Amino acid sequence: MSKLNEDAIERWAIEELEALGWAYLSGPEIAPESETAERSSFAEVLLKGRLAAALARINPHIPLAVQQEALKQIERINSPSLMENNQLIHTYLTEGVAVEYRVGGQVRGDRVQLIDFEQIDQNDYLAVNQLTVIENNQQKRPDLVLYVNGLPLVLFELKNPIREQATLVSAYRQIQTYKRRIPSLFNFNAICIISDGADALAGSVSAAYSRFLAWKSKDGKIAAKRKDNQLEVLIKGLLNKATLLDYLRFFIVFEQNKTEDEQGLIRIESIKKIAAYHQYYAVNRAIESVVSASAADGNRKGGVVWHTQGSGKSLSMVFFAGKLVLNLNNPTILVITDRNDLDDQLFDTFASSKQLLRQEPVQAENRQHLKELLKVAAGGIVFSTIQKFQPEAGQNIYETLSERKNIIVLADEAHRTQYGFRAKSIEEKDAEGHVLGQRIVYGFAKYMRDALPNATYLGFTGTPVEKADVNTPAVFGHYIDIYDIAQAVEDGATVPIYYESRLVKVNISEEGKSLIGELEEELSETEESEKQRAKSKWSRIEAIVGSPARIRQVAKDIVFHFEQRQAIFEGKGMIVCMSRAIAVRLYAEIVALRPDWHKEEQSKGAIKVVMTASSSDSEELQRHHTTKKQRKALADRMKDADDELKLVIVRDMWLTGFD
């Protein structure tokens, strides 16, 4: 690019695309009334001639009249909701348009495919610059649009880096203007790209600017260097024919975000999410590894994917499951977690992505339900906590549920609860506590393998794996992909973490010293079980750490620190306590300092405790009990920058998966 301006950047991008096999035409060449017109009007965004030719080429077994009816179905999509239109088009892209026609007097159901995902050269790839679109008397001209089989799937907005006002943010805002003025073009959009010729970011049609991310590799093997041109890396890495079609088919999901206002009016908003580069390459490596490990001569070790917290690990698992369903012979996918709240969070993510998964995931309600779900002949996506793999009372072997080889276990946080293979002896006691004898028991991991002896295991973790950790590779196999926090922060996939030491000392009173003395004496008692001693230790430490004076001091420090930060820039905060009781007492101290932060209604107030309570808990704890529905509403409030909820107090909920 000898002279750096938008035209030069645009021309250079087109040349890069042509080198990848894309054809090129200018907007005026295909405009209405030109000698080579491919549009009947400026309002028309489809290239119908190319689409009709592609349908005939890809679907030769379907009558031409039926193909034409499928094309009309696509043209008739015109809901007032852009996202509804976009989601329906995506369904057509990935699954085809459902049609019926008669063959020999019989009605046959079929699908007209819009894209040939298997023979990628059967498709038509065209780059068009300066495409004039007029809609509702509004005229706009996007810089560059990529058509696949006449469908406008990718849009570029390019800016001149020399001009001070021409930034990536201004390019993003320009796309938002296009969405309002010429929305029909975005009915078909899969990816939006913004660039100034050097930096380049990709995002979905519904993504906020913060969700537009760089593509950092041309081939998934070698990471791009900082000095590399990001637009070139993105074009070669994402927009080569094979990657783009794979991406369109398996790496786009729609999630339904349900919100309820104060009047009880429910609004459902569709959000389109597309994979970041690290998710795309990791999932494809995982597919290759699992297919190999689950083969007749495979070792059943699918490998480990370590992607740092906040980088979209849950969504990566969804992409993996969606692609595996079509790459393995009708597999059963078992998703294992070790906590109920994680099971719920991950299940909700999968349940909202059923279009990609092509089925409804099922959450095991209890041990018997889990057995029923896993005894099926094929298929299914099942969610369970590992604790449900508990054998019958007095048994140390779990019954075999299936010997199929196409069962794939996805273990979330794979470094936890997956190593219980060794036998250990525990005491059996009667109702009075008298020792009756010894019993051999194992961990849940062993029992799960009893149940599914030929399953293949793939581990996902967001927690840094220790260098000395030999268990995780031994159980799951080699590391497939590592995406650590330093890389995630550099890519903008997650925010940097800053640590500030704000210690509130434990002032040990005479009562505290007495408690410590009791703790030492209690821990020295050899007849107590390990579990009992741990419980005693916890309660004593809780009493010391949660002393009224210390909680008052912590509350003052939190209020002071939070308000000081809010004066500089607005944000939200999460306070983690060691117990529910401490969480509730801390809440009381904070609202004593700031009474206006408290509101009884779940839909109001600046601070809330996120926890559950049972009927056996004190009334003080029960007042803060939240249902699953209420926690979802609080999560929506916390993620809404404009909502007054600014602080939440938790013990263990929301510590993972909340982002």
ABEGO torsion letter per residue (X at the ends): XABBBAAAAAAAAAAAAAAAGBBBBBAAAABBGBAABABABAABABBAAAAAAAAAAABAABBAAAAAAAAAAAAABABABAAAAAAAAAAAAAAEBBBBBBBGGBBBBBBBBABBAABAAABBBBBBBGBBBBBGGBBBBBABBBBBGGBBABBBBBBBAABAABBAAAAAAAAAAAAAABAAAAAABABBBBBAGABBBBBBAABBAAABBBBABAAGABBBBAABBAAAAAAAAAABAAAAAAAAAAABBBBBBBBBBAAGBBBBBBBBBBBBAAAAAAAAAAAAAAAAAABAABAGBAEBBBBBBGAGAAAAAAAAAAAAAAABBGBBBBBBBABAAAAAAAAAAAAAAAAAAGBBBBBBABAAAAAAAAABABEEBBBBBAAABBBBBGBABBBBABABAABBBBBBGAABGAABABBBBBBBBBAAGBBAEBBBBBBAAAAAAAABAABBBBBBBABBBBAABAAAAAAAEBBABBBBAAAAAAAGABBBBBBBBBBBBBBBBAAAAAAAAAAAAAAABAABBAAAAAAAAAAAAAAAAABAAAAAAAAAAAAAAAAAAAAABBBBBBBBBABAAAAAAAAAAAAAABAAABBABAABEABBBBBBBBAABBAAAAAABBBAAAAAAAAAAAABAABABABBBBAABGABGAX
